[in-house]
């Protein structure tokens, strides 16, 4: 049976957990005595004893109230030194001094910086109609993916997206997990997590380990909106909000169709990617948790904190947590004191070994983790801005020296900002802001230091992130900023023009309002770091018809000159001259331009633009027409030399003389013409024969004409202009043929001539094939006329093969007319042998057989297929004739 003392303590614990601070009277001794049915004096005796032991907290009001101390400390994440408080106000003030009560995402370190984009993503996904959008969270192990998901659930409850009946269900997936689908879908009469969550959140941890079939199944469920329990066919509506966490690059482990089901993909930065500010806050937070667990006050040296936040951890915050937990346990075991002091030398070897002795020289100051407060970044920034505004406000006359005094403070703060915060606070917009700044600055050939780039996105982020302090400061000092801005713009109108260009670009591309303080900082940087920005005596503008003609010309001229001299006005077709004059006036008024103006225009109505200049006041305007890039460069260079306008206009006009050069460099396509004095049909036949025997298609036009067409001057002049005539060929008896004429016989037999004409289109090997093909085709036509019973084409193919084999075995090539004659002779010989009419008259057969046995063997081997096919045998008399025919060819060549 529980003792009265234990019963009272259990009652206090339960009541402290379940009672709201606005209803604290329920924790009085009188209520306790009534509920437990004990005397009030006995209850008070035990309660006060617990207060002396440090177990309960006493609030001395009427009636006196008692709270269980450990529950209060855990609930508010504080460590209370006192056990007795005189009022509720004193009690709450003591707590508020140590902690700011936060809900859901605000409890996450980095919620307003490195995690801000992620939090915006998950909020949008949770608020999306019809059960929200599926979410995939990826990042290295130990970065806080589970914590983010738990805070998502708390946020959904607080925002009434979900209610208390909607549950948070979690499942871990290991490599060896086999029953994931059963746990998610349920089996027969047993519900799975998709049902148990009751429309809440199902968190699948380590989803990279999901097997292929599980990924496919979940993808199908998300797309269809229904599922069935395992071993059942009944459809169940899928109304869970599904969240995955992946410990690595998700697309390496998951199929495409599965990934496509998760439109919201969130990346959690690792410890290394966090800003120094966040890292310090994480380290202090983990020490504070140990302080609460150990119920002791922890004091950590600055060096210890610095070494912990400079280390890279393979398992990120989880690894850091284990190191701090082991460190605190070790120091606590060696000390009985209520105050524990943690020094750098007590850190594990894995951290100490990476640093030199001079680095780990112990700093004497310690941080009390219980009373630690995060430094508000905005305070430093607003201090800087106040000093800049006050200095400008109290300065009657600006000079370059005074600007330099301001820039030193700005540069110092920018260096601090860059080294302590990096780009993490605004990384999702910072790159776009830098891109726009760079683009405009480069176009004007001006610059600001890289470290000062960080100030603009940082301030814009704070101004647009519901930071009440920054917004209130901006409201309070708005009039002062406007006054300072006017001073700077008056000092440097050209810098004002550049800043306005940046402002328009920011608004149009990013939707960001570039307010007064950003303009002030930009102007100071531009004025100080670009001495030449205020020296332009003239505003030079190029105006030209077309969508980007003037812009392109101005950009080119500025680049070649090495300074931003020209603005550009592109004039769309249909725009009137009066419209352009109005646009010019708006431009001048917008940027408060007091310079004289030089206009370079192209043609047409723009040449009469001066007729509408009565709407532009207080400046001289010069106009030059027929603008060109060369003219623009010349005018720009003279403008930079501060020549008077009359001189610039006169010189530019005198030098604007057009010159021309005609370069006839047209590449003519090659042409071959075939003609015949026997009519166009014969010319066509020769053309087809030529084209057919080419080994490949070549880039030469081949046409056929009648012979009389060559005498038509207009036709031939046109052909000569359009084509490079390689040669004219065919059969012709006239002597009036245009050169170069090549006879058909030369095409067939003169390989060198052919090579000289079409050699650039064919290789040496292809030219040999072409020559061989022509010889074959010419032979075929002759054979057709000579044979009476045999198929000429079939026989010629056999003969061609036999002759090629004979040439190969005898190592002798036969060319030109001889090979054609040989083809014709052999075809006729075969037909004679088929009809039993061989050559019979042959002298000295026996002598031939003795001297030329090798040649006879070559012929028999080479002509074996012909003999087999036609059932013939070649007699020695025929072989002797072939020998004489071939040798006769050799003698001619000699």
C-alpha positions in Angstrom: 0.0 0.0 0.0 1.3 3.5 -1.0 2.4 5.7 2.0 0.8 9.1 2.6 4.0 10.8 1.7 4.3 8.9 -1.6 0.6 9.5 -2.3 1.0 13.3 -1.8 4.1 13.4 -4.1 2.3 11.4 -6.9 -0.7 13.7 -6.6 1.6 16.8 -7.0 3.4 15.3 -10.0 0.1 14.5 -11.7 -1.5 17.9 -11.0 1.6 19.8 -12.1 1.6 17.9 -15.4 -2.1 18.4 -16.1 -2.7 21.9 -14.7 -2.4 25.1 -16.7 -0.5 28.0 -15.1 -3.7 30.1 -15.3 -5.4 27.6 -13.0 -2.6 27.3 -10.4 -5.0 27.5 -7.4 -5.9 23.9 -7.9 -2.4 23.0 -6.6 -3.1 24.3 -3.1 -2.8 22.4 0.2 -6.5 22.6 0.9 -7.5 21.1 -2.5 -4.9 18.3 -2.0 -6.3 17.5 1.5 -9.8 17.3 0.2 -8.9 15.2 -2.8 -6.8 12.7 -0.8 -9.0 12.9 2.3 -6.3 13.8 4.8 -6.0 16.6 7.3 -4.8 20.0 6.0 -2.1 20.2 8.6 -0.6 16.8 7.6 -0.7 17.8 4.0 1.1 21.1 4.7 3.7 19.3 6.8 4.6 16.9 4.0 4.4 19.6 1.3 6.8 22.0 3.1 9.2 19.1 3.7 9.3 18.4 0.0 10.0 22.1 -0.6 13.0 22.0 1.8 14.3 18.9 -0.1 14.1 20.8 -3.4 11.5 18.4 -4.8 8.6 20.9 -4.8 8.3 24.6 -5.6 6.3 26.8 -3.2 4.5 29.9 -4.4 3.5 32.0 -1.3 0.1 33.3 -2.4 -3.3 32.8 -1.0 -3.9 29.9 -1.1 -0.3 28.7 -1.1 0.5 26.5 -4.1 3.0 23.7 -4.7 4.5 22.5 -8.0 6.6 19.5 -8.8 10.0 21.1 -9.6 11.3 18.6 -12.1 8.2 18.8 -14.3 8.4 22.6 -14.4 12.1 22.5 -15.3 11.6 20.0 -18.1 8.5 21.8 -19.3 10.2 25.2 -19.6 13.7 23.9 -20.2 15.1 25.8 -17.2 17.1 25.1 -14.1 15.6 26.8 -11.0 18.0 27.8 -8.2 15.2 28.9 -5.8 12.4 26.7 -4.4 10.2 29.5 -2.9 8.6 32.4 -4.7 6.6 35.2 -3.2 4.2 35.6 -6.2 3.1 34.1 -9.5 4.7 37.1 -11.2 8.1 36.4 -9.5 7.9 32.8 -10.5 7.0 33.5 -14.1 9.6 36.3 -14.4 12.3 33.9 -13.2 11.3 31.4 -15.9 11.1 34.0 -18.6 14.6 35.3 -17.8 15.9 31.9 -18.8 13.7 30.9 -21.6 11.4 32.2 -24.3 8.5 29.8 -24.6 8.3 28.5 -28.1 6.0 26.3 -30.1 6.5 23.9 -33.0 9.0 25.0 -35.5 10.4 27.9 -33.3 11.9 25.2 -31.0 14.2 24.2 -33.8 17.5 26.0 -33.9 17.9 27.6 -37.3 14.1 28.0 -37.8 14.6 31.6 -38.9 17.8 31.0 -41.0 19.1 27.7 -42.4 15.8 25.9 -41.9 13.5 28.7 -42.9 13.1 27.5 -46.5 12.4 23.9 -45.3 9.8 25.1 -42.8 8.1 27.2 -45.5 8.0 24.1 -47.7 6.4 21.8 -45.1 3.9 24.5 -44.0 2.7 24.8 -47.6 2.5 21.1 -48.0 0.5 20.7 -44.7 -1.9 23.4 -45.7 -2.5 22.0 -49.2 -6.2 20.8 -49.6 -7.2 17.2 -49.5 -4.8 15.7 -47.0 -1.8 17.9 -48.0 1.1 17.0 -50.2 3.5 14.1 -49.7 6.8 15.2 -48.4 10.3 13.8 -48.8 13.0 15.0 -46.4 16.6 14.2 -47.2 19.9 14.9 -45.5 22.8 13.3 -43.8 22.3 11.1 -40.7 21.8 13.1 -37.5 20.7 16.3 -39.0 17.2 16.4 -37.4 14.8 14.9 -39.9 12.8 13.2 -37.2 12.6 16.3 -35.1 11.3 18.3 -38.1 8.6 15.8 -38.6 7.5 15.9 -35.0 7.3 19.7 -35.1 5.3 19.4 -38.3 2.7 17.4 -36.4 2.7 19.9 -33.5 2.3 22.8 -36.0 -0.6 21.0 -37.8 -2.3 20.6 -34.4 -1.7 24.2 -33.4 -2.9 25.5 -36.7 -6.0 23.2 -36.6 -5.0 21.5 -39.8 -5.2 18.3 -37.7 -6.9 17.6 -34.4 -6.1 15.4 -31.4 -7.7 12.4 -33.0 -5.3 12.5 -35.9 -2.2 10.7 -34.8 1.6 10.8 -35.5 2.8 7.3 -36.5 6.4 6.4 -37.2 8.1 3.4 -38.8 11.8 2.7 -39.2 12.9 0.8 -42.3 16.1 -1.3 -42.0 17.9 -3.1 -44.9 16.6 -6.4 -43.6 13.0 -5.3 -43.0 10.6 -7.7 -44.7 7.1 -6.8 -43.4 6.9 -3.1 -44.1 3.8 -3.4 -46.3 2.0 -5.4 -43.5 2.8 -2.7 -41.0 1.6 0.1 -43.2 -1.5 -1.5 -44.8 -2.5 -3.9 -42.1 -3.4 -7.6 -42.4 -7.0 -8.9 -42.6 -8.6 -7.8 -39.3 -5.6 -5.9 -38.0 -5.2 -2.2 -38.9 -1.9 -0.8 -40.3 -0.4 2.6 -39.7 -2.2 4.2 -42.6 -5.5 3.6 -40.7 -4.1 4.0 -37.1 -2.9 7.5 -37.9 -6.6 8.4 -38.5 -5.8 11.1 -41.1 -2.7 12.2 -39.3 1.0 11.8 -40.3 2.8 8.6 -41.2 6.5 9.1 -41.0 8.7 6.5 -42.8 12.2 6.8 -41.5 15.3 5.6 -43.5 13.1 5.3 -46.6 16.1 4.7 -48.8 15.9 1.1 -47.5 12.4 0.5 -49.0 12.4 -2.4 -51.4 11.4 -1.9 -55.0 8.0 -3.5 -54.6 7.2 -1.4 -51.5 8.1 1.8 -53.4 5.8 0.7 -56.3 3.0 -0.1 -53.9 3.2 3.2 -52.0 3.3 5.1 -55.3 0.2 3.3 -56.5 -1.6 4.1 -53.2 -0.7 7.8 -53.4 -1.9 8.1 -57.0 -5.1 6.1 -56.5 -6.1 7.3 -53.1 -7.1 3.8 -51.9 -5.5 0.7 -50.5 -6.4 -2.7 -49.3 -5.2 -4.6 -46.2 -3.0 -7.6 -47.0 -5.1 -10.7 -47.9 -8.2 -8.6 -48.4 -9.9 -7.0 -51.4 -11.8 -4.2 -49.7 -10.8 -0.7 -50.7 -10.0 1.7 -47.9 -9.6 5.4 -48.4 -6.1 6.7 -48.0 -6.2 9.9 -46.0 -2.8 9.9 -44.3 -0.3 12.6 -44.7 2.9 10.7 -45.7 6.4 11.9 -45.0 9.6 10.1 -45.9 13.1 10.7 -44.6 16.2 9.7 -46.5 19.7 9.7 -45.1 21.4 10.3 -48.5 20.8 11.6 -52.0 17.4 10.2 -52.5 17.4 9.9 -56.3 20.3 7.4 -56.1 18.2 4.9 -54.1 14.6 5.3 -55.3 12.8 4.7 -58.6 11.6 7.6 -60.6 7.9 6.9 -60.4 8.1 6.8 -56.6 10.0 10.1 -56.3 7.5 11.8 -58.6 4.8 11.1 -56.0 6.6 13.5 -53.6 6.2 17.0 -55.0 7.7 18.6 -51.9 11.4 17.7 -51.4 13.2 19.3 -48.4 16.9 19.3 -47.8 18.2 19.5 -44.2 21.7 21.1 -44.0 24.4 19.2 -42.2 26.2 20.6 -39.2 29.1 21.9 -41.4 26.6 23.9 -43.5 25.1 25.6 -40.5 26.2 29.2 -39.6 28.6 29.7 -36.7 25.7 31.4 -34.9 23.5 28.3 -35.2 26.4 25.9 -34.3 27.0 27.8 -31.1 23.3 27.7 -30.3 23.2 24.0 -30.9 26.2 23.3 -28.6 24.8 25.4 -25.8 21.4 23.8 -26.2 22.9 20.3 -25.8 24.9 21.4 -22.8 21.7 22.9 -21.3 19.9 19.6 -21.7 22.7 17.8 -19.8 22.4 20.5 -17.1 18.7 19.7 -16.7 19.4 15.9 -16.6 22.2 16.1 -14.1 20.4 18.9 -12.1 23.6 20.8 -11.9 24.8 24.2 -13.2 27.1 23.9 -16.2 29.8 26.4 -17.1 31.6 25.8 -20.4 34.7 27.6 -21.5 34.6 29.7 -24.7 37.5 27.6 -26.1 35.5 24.4 -25.6 32.5 25.8 -27.4 34.7 27.1 -30.3 36.4 23.7 -30.7 33.1 21.8 -30.7 31.5 24.0 -33.3 34.6 24.0 -35.5 34.6 20.1 -35.8 33.1 18.3 -38.7 30.9 15.4 -37.5 30.1 12.3 -39.6 26.8 11.9 -37.8 26.2 15.6 -37.4 24.1 16.7 -34.4 23.6 13.1 -33.1 27.4 12.7 -32.9 27.8 16.1 -31.2 25.1 15.1 -28.7 26.9 11.9 -27.8 30.2 13.7 -27.3 28.7 16.3 -25.0 26.7 13.7 -23.1 29.8 11.5 -22.5 31.8 14.6 -21.6 29.3 15.8 -19.0 28.9 12.3 -17.6 32.6 11.9 -17.1 33.0 15.3 -15.4 30.0 14.8 -13.2 31.3 11.4 -12.0 34.5 13.1 -10.9 32.8 16.0 -9.0 30.3 16.4 -6.1 29.9 20.1 -6.7 26.6 21.6 -7.8 28.6 23.6 -10.4 30.5 21.8 -13.1 33.2 23.6 -15.1 34.0 22.2 -18.5 37.4 23.0 -20.1 38.9 22.3 -23.5 41.5 19.8 -22.3 38.7 17.5 -21.1 37.4 17.1 -24.6 37.9 13.7 -26.3 41.1 13.0 -28.2 39.2 12.9 -31.5 38.6 16.7 -31.2 41.8 17.8 -29.5 44.1 16.1 -32.0 43.0 18.4 -34.8 44.2 21.6 -33.1 47.6 23.2 -32.3 48.5 24.1 -28.7 48.3 27.9 -29.3 44.7 27.5 -30.5 43.5 25.6 -27.5 45.0 28.0 -25.0 42.2 28.2 -22.5 40.1 31.4 -22.4 39.4 32.4 -18.9 35.7 33.3 -19.4 33.0 30.6 -19.0 29.4 30.6 -20.4 26.6 29.8 -18.0 24.5 27.6 -20.2 21.4 28.2 -18.0 21.4 31.9 -18.6 22.8 31.9 -22.1 20.8 34.0 -24.6 21.2 34.0 -28.4 22.7 37.2 -29.7 20.2 38.9 -32.1 21.9 39.5 -35.4 19.6 42.4 -36.2 20.9 44.4 -33.2 24.4 44.7 -34.7 23.0 45.6 -38.1 20.7 48.2 -36.8 23.5 49.7 -34.7 25.5 50.1 -37.9 22.6 51.6 -39.8 21.9 54.1 -37.0 25.5 55.3 -37.1 25.4 55.7 -40.9 22.1 57.6 -40.8 23.2 59.8 -37.9 26.5 60.7 -39.6 24.8 61.5 -43.0 22.0 63.4 -41.3 24.5 65.7 -39.4 26.7 66.3 -42.4 25.8 69.4 -44.3 28.2 69.0 -47.3 29.3 65.5 -48.5 32.8 64.9 -49.7 34.8 61.8 -50.7 36.6 61.9 -47.4 33.4 61.8 -45.4 32.2 58.9 -47.5 35.4 57.0 -46.7 34.7 57.4 -43.0 31.4 55.8 -43.4 32.7 52.9 -45.6 35.1 51.7 -42.9 32.3 50.8 -40.5 30.3 49.2 -43.3 33.2 47.1 -44.4 34.0 46.0 -40.9 30.5 44.8 -40.3 30.3 43.0 -43.7 33.4 41.1 -42.9 31.9 40.1 -39.5 28.7 39.1 -41.3 30.4 37.0 -43.9 32.7 35.2 -41.4 30.0 34.4 -38.9 26.9 33.7 -40.9 28.0 32.9 -44.4 25.1 32.6 -46.9 22.9 30.2 -44.8 20.4 32.8 -43.6 19.2 33.6 -47.1 20.8 31.1 -49.4 17.6 30.5 -51.5 17.5 34.2 -52.5 21.1 35.2 -52.1 22.4 33.8 -55.4 19.6 35.5 -57.3 20.3 38.8 -55.6 24.0 38.6 -56.3 23.3 37.7 -60.0 21.1 40.8 -60.5 23.6 43.0 -58.7 26.5 41.7 -60.8 24.6 42.0 -64.0 23.7 45.7 -63.5 27.1 46.6 -62.0 29.0 44.9 -64.9 26.9 46.7 -67.5 28.0 50.0 -66.0 31.6 48.9 -65.5 31.5 49.5 -61.8 32.0 47.3 -58.8 31.6 46.9 -55.0 33.6 44.6 -52.8 32.5 40.9 -52.6 32.1 41.1 -48.8 29.6 43.9 -49.0 27.4 41.8 -51.2 26.3 39.9 -48.1 24.8 42.9 -46.4 21.9 43.4 -48.9 20.4 39.9 -48.8 20.9 39.7 -45.1 19.0 43.0 -44.5 16.3 42.2 -47.0 15.8 38.8 -45.4 15.4 40.3 -41.9 13.1 43.0 -43.3 10.9 40.4 -45.0 10.9 37.7 -42.3 8.4 39.3 -39.9 11.3 40.5 -37.6 9.3 43.1 -35.6 12.4 44.9 -34.3 13.7 45.5 -37.8 10.3 46.5 -39.2 9.7 48.9 -36.3 13.2 50.4 -36.7 12.5 50.9 -40.4 9.2 52.7 -39.6 10.9 54.9 -37.0 13.8 56.0 -39.1 12.1 56.2 -42.5 12.1 60.0 -42.7 15.8 60.2 -41.7 16.6 57.6 -44.4 14.8 59.6 -47.1 16.8 62.7 -46.1 20.1 60.9 -46.3 19.1 59.3 -49.6 18.5 62.7 -51.2 21.9 63.9 -50.1 23.7 60.9 -51.6 21.7 61.1 -54.9 22.5 64.8 -55.2 26.1 64.0 -54.7 26.2 61.3 -57.3 23.3 61.3 -59.9 25.0 58.6 -61.9 25.1 56.3 -58.9 21.4 57.0 -58.3 20.7 55.8 -61.9 22.6 52.5 -61.2 20.8 51.9 -57.9 17.4 52.6 -59.6 18.2 50.1 -62.3 19.0 47.5 -59.6 15.8 48.3 -57.7 13.7 47.8 -60.9 15.5 44.5 -61.6 14.9 43.2 -58.0 11.3 44.1 -58.1 10.6 42.7 -61.6 12.6 39.5 -61.1 12.4 38.6 -57.4 9.4 40.6 -56.2 11.7 42.3 -53.6 11.2 45.9 -52.6 14.6 47.6 -52.5 13.9 50.1 -49.7 15.7 53.2 -48.5 18.5 51.7 -46.4 19.5 49.3 -49.1 19.8 52.2 -51.5 21.9 54.2 -49.0 24.4 51.3 -48.5 24.6 50.7 -52.2 25.1 54.4 -53.0 27.9 54.7 -50.4 29.7 51.7 -51.9 29.3 52.9 -55.5 30.5 56.4 -54.7 33.5 55.2 -52.7 34.7 52.3 -54.8 34.1 53.9 -58.3 35.6 57.3 -58.5 34.8 57.7 -62.2 31.1 57.0 -61.8 30.4 60.8 -61.3 32.6 62.1 -64.1 30.3 61.7 -67.1 29.6 65.1 -68.5 27.0 63.8 -70.9 24.1 61.4 -70.8 24.6 59.5 -74.1 21.6 57.5 -75.4 21.3 55.2 -78.5 17.8 55.1 -79.9 17.1 52.7 -82.8 14.2 50.8 -84.4 13.8 47.1 -83.5 13.3 45.0 -80.3 17.0 45.0 -79.2 19.0 47.0 -81.8 19.9 49.9 -79.6 20.6 47.6 -76.6 23.0 45.4 -78.5 24.8 48.4 -80.0 25.1 50.1 -76.6 26.3 47.0 -74.8 29.0 46.5 -77.5 30.1 50.1 -77.5 30.3 50.2 -73.7 32.3 47.0 -73.6 34.8 48.2 -76.2 35.2 51.6 -74.6 35.6 50.1 -71.1 33.0 52.3 -69.4 29.3 52.6 -69.2 28.7 55.6 -71.5 25.5 54.7 -73.4 22.0 54.0 -72.3 19.7 52.3 -74.9 16.1 52.9 -76.0 14.8 50.2 -78.3 11.9 51.6 -80.4 9.3 49.0 -81.3 7.8 49.3 -84.8 4.7 51.5 -84.6 6.0 53.7 -81.8 5.6 57.4 -82.5 8.3 60.0 -82.2 6.3 61.8 -79.5 6.2 58.6 -77.5 9.9 58.3 -77.6 10.3 62.0 -76.5 8.0 61.3 -73.5 9.9 58.2 -72.6 13.2 60.2 -72.7 11.6 62.9 -70.5 10.4 60.2 -68.0 13.9 58.7 -67.9 15.5 62.1 -67.2 13.0 62.9 -64.5 13.2 59.5 -62.8 16.9 59.7 -62.4 17.1 63.4 -61.8 19.6 63.8 -64.7 21.1 67.3 -65.1 23.7 66.4 -67.7 23.6 67.5 -71.4 22.3 64.8 -73.7 23.8 63.3 -76.8 21.3 61.2 -78.8 22.5 58.7 -81.5 19.5 57.7 -83.7 19.2 55.4 -86.7 16.7 56.8 -89.3 13.2 57.8 -90.1 11.1 59.7 -87.7 13.8 59.6 -85.1 15.8 62.1 -87.2 13.0 64.6 -86.4 13.0 63.9 -82.7 14.2 67.4 -81.9 10.8 68.7 -83.0 9.3 67.4 -79.7 12.1 68.6 -77.3 10.0 71.4 -75.9 8.8 68.9 -73.3 12.4 68.4 -72.0 13.7 71.3 -69.9 17.1 72.6 -68.7 19.5 70.6 -70.8 21.3 70.9 -74.2 20.5 68.0 -76.6 22.5 67.0 -79.6 21.3 64.4 -82.2 23.3 62.4 -84.8 21.6 60.1 -87.3 22.7 56.9 -89.0 24.1 55.5 -85.8 26.5 52.6 -86.0 28.7 50.8 -83.5 31.8 52.5 -84.9 30.1 55.9 -84.5 29.0 55.0 -80.9 32.5 54.1 -79.9 33.9 57.3 -81.4 31.3 59.5 -79.6 31.8 57.6 -76.3 35.5 58.1 -76.3 35.1 61.8 -77.1 32.5 62.2 -74.4 34.8 60.6 -71.8 37.5 63.2 -72.8 35.0 66.0 -71.9 35.1 67.5 -75.4 32.4 70.2 -76.0 29.2 68.9 -77.6 29.7 70.9 -80.9 33.1 69.3 -81.5 31.7 65.8 -80.8 28.8 66.2 -83.1 30.9 67.7 -85.9 33.7 65.1 -85.8 31.2 62.2 -85.6 29.2 63.4 -88.6 32.3 64.0 -90.7 33.7 60.6 -90.0 30.4 58.8 -90.7 31.3 58.0 -94.3 30.2 54.6 -95.8 32.7 52.6 -97.7 32.2 49.4 -99.6 34.1 46.3 -100.8 32.6 43.6 -103.1 34.0 40.2 -102.4 32.9 37.6 -105.0 33.4 34.5 -103.0 30.4 32.3 -103.9 31.2 28.6 -103.9 30.0 27.2 -107.2 28.7 23.6 -107.3 30.5 21.3 -109.8 28.7 20.4 -113.0 29.2 17.8 -115.8 27.3 18.1 -119.1 26.7 15.2 -121.5 25.8 16.0 -125.2 25.2 14.0 -128.3 24.8 14.9 -132.0 22.4 11.9 -132.1 19.9 13.7 -130.0 18.9 14.1 -126.3 18.1 10.4 -125.8 21.7 9.4 -126.5 22.9 12.2 -124.2 20.6 11.0 -121.4 21.8 7.4 -121.9 25.4 8.5 -121.5 24.5 10.5 -118.4 22.8 7.6 -116.8 25.7 5.3 -117.7 28.1 7.8 -116.0 26.0 8.2 -112.8 25.1 4.5 -112.5 28.8 3.5 -112.4 29.9 6.0 -109.7 30.8 4.0 -106.5 28.9 6.4 -104.3 26.7 9.5 -104.6 28.9 12.6 -105.1 28.2 16.4 -104.8 28.3 17.0 -108.6 25.3 17.9 -110.8 25.2 15.8 -114.0 22.9 17.1 -116.8 22.3 16.2 -120.4 21.7 18.8 -123.2 21.2 18.7 -126.9 24.2 19.8 -128.9 22.4 22.9 -130.2 21.9 24.1 -126.6 25.6 24.7 -126.2 25.3 27.5 -128.8 22.7 29.4 -126.7 24.7 32.1 -125.0 22.1 33.1 -122.3 21.8 29.4 -121.2 25.5 28.9 -121.0 26.1 32.2 -119.3 23.6 31.3 -116.6 25.2 27.8 -116.2 28.7 29.4 -115.9 27.5 31.8 -113.2 25.8 29.1 -111.1 28.1 26.2 -111.6 31.8 25.2 -112.0 31.7 23.2 -115.2 34.2 20.4 -114.8 33.8 19.1 -118.4 31.5 18.5 -121.3 31.5 15.0 -122.7 29.7 12.8 -125.2 29.6 12.1 -128.9 30.1 15.2 -131.0 31.4 16.0 -134.5 31.2 19.8 -134.2 34.4 21.8 -133.6 32.4 24.7 -131.9 32.1 22.9 -128.6 32.9 24.9 -125.5 36.0 23.9 -123.5 36.7 21.8 -121.6 35.4 19.0 -123.8 36.4 15.4 -122.8 35.6 12.5 -125.2 33.7 9.5 -123.9 36.7 7.4 -124.7 38.9 9.5 -122.4 36.4 9.1 -119.6 36.6 5.3 -120.0 40.3 4.8 -120.6 42.2 7.8 -119.3 42.1 7.4 -115.5 44.5 10.3 -114.9 42.2 12.7 -116.7 39.2 11.5 -114.6 41.3 11.9 -111.4 42.1 15.5 -112.3 38.4 16.3 -112.9 36.6 14.5 -110.0 39.5 13.5 -107.8 38.3 15.7 -104.9 35.0 13.8 -104.7 36.4 10.3 -104.9 39.4 8.5 -103.3 42.0 6.7 -105.4 40.4 3.4 -104.6 36.9 4.7 -105.5 38.3 6.1 -108.8 39.7 2.6 -109.7 36.2 1.1 -109.0 34.6 3.8 -111.1 36.9 3.1 -114.0 36.3 -0.7 -113.7 32.6 -0.1 -113.6 32.7 2.0 -116.7 34.8 -0.6 -118.6 32.3 -3.3 -117.5 29.3 -1.3 -118.6 30.9 -0.5 -122.0 32.0 -4.1 -122.5 28.5 -5.3 -121.7 27.0 -3.1 -124.4 29.5 -4.5 -126.9 29.0 -8.1 -125.8 25.2 -7.7 -126.1 25.8 -6.8 -129.8 28.2 -9.8 -130.3 26.4 -12.8 -128.7 23.5 -14.6 -130.2 22.6 -17.4 -127.8 24.1 -16.8 -124.3 22.9 -14.3 -121.6 25.4 -11.5 -122.1 25.2 -9.9 -118.6 25.5 -13.3 -116.8 28.4 -14.4 -119.0 30.2 -11.1 -118.6 30.0 -11.4 -114.8 31.7 -14.8 -115.0 34.3 -13.4 -117.4 35.0 -10.4 -115.2 35.6 -12.6 -112.2 37.9 -15.0 -114.2 40.0 -12.1 -115.5 40.3 -10.5 -112.1 41.5 -13.9 -110.7 43.9 -14.3 -113.6 45.4 -10.8 -113.0 45.8 -11.6 -109.3 47.5 -14.9 -109.9 49.8 -13.6 -112.7 50.5 -10.4 -110.7 49.8 -8.4 -113.8 47.2 -5.6 -114.4 45.5 -5.1 -117.7 44.2 -1.6 -118.6 42.1 0.4 -121.0 41.1 -0.9 -124.4 42.9 -4.2 -123.9 40.7 -5.2 -121.0 37.5 -4.3 -122.9 38.7 -6.3 -125.9 39.7 -9.2 -123.7 36.2 -9.2 -122.1 34.6 -9.2 -125.6 36.9 -11.9 -126.9 36.4 -14.3 -124.0 32.6 -13.9 -124.2 32.7 -14.7 -127.9 35.2 -17.6 -127.2 32.8 -19.2 -124.6 29.9 -19.0 -127.1 32.1 -20.6 -129.8 33.1 -23.4 -127.4 29.5 -23.9 -126.4 28.6 -24.3 -130.1 31.8 -26.5 -130.7 33.6 -23.9 -132.8 37.1 -23.5 -131.2 40.1 -21.9 -132.9 41.9 -24.7 -134.7 44.7 -22.9 -136.5 47.5 -22.4 -134.1 51.2 -23.0 -134.8 53.7 -24.5 -132.4 51.2 -25.7 -129.8 53.7 -28.1 -128.4 56.4 -25.4 -128.0 53.8 -23.1 -126.4 52.8 -25.8 -123.8 56.5 -26.3 -122.9 57.3 -22.6 -122.5 54.1 -21.3 -120.9 53.0 -24.2 -118.7 52.5 -21.7 -115.7 50.2 -19.4 -117.8 48.2 -22.4 -119.0 47.7 -23.5 -115.3 46.6 -19.9 -114.3 44.0 -19.8 -117.1 42.6 -23.2 -116.2 42.3 -22.3 -112.5 40.9 -18.8 -113.2 38.3 -20.1 -115.8 37.3 -23.1 -113.8 33.9 -21.7 -112.9 33.1 -20.7 -116.5 34.0 -24.1 -117.7 31.9 -25.8 -115.1 28.9 -23.6 -115.6 28.9 -23.8 -119.5 30.2 -27.4 -119.7 33.2 -26.5 -121.8 37.0 -27.0 -121.8 39.3 -24.3 -123.1 41.8 -25.8 -125.6 45.5 -24.8 -125.6 44.9 -23.0 -129.0 42.5 -20.6 -127.3 44.9 -20.1 -124.3 47.7 -19.4 -126.8 45.5 -16.7 -128.4 44.8 -15.1 -125.0 48.5 -15.1 -124.3 49.3 -13.3 -127.5 46.4 -10.8 -126.9 47.7 -9.9 -123.5 51.3 -9.7 -124.5 50.4 -7.5 -127.4 49.0 -5.0 -124.8 52.3 -5.1 -122.9 54.3 -4.2 -126.1 52.0 -1.3 -126.8 52.6 0.1 -123.3 56.3 -0.3 -123.8 
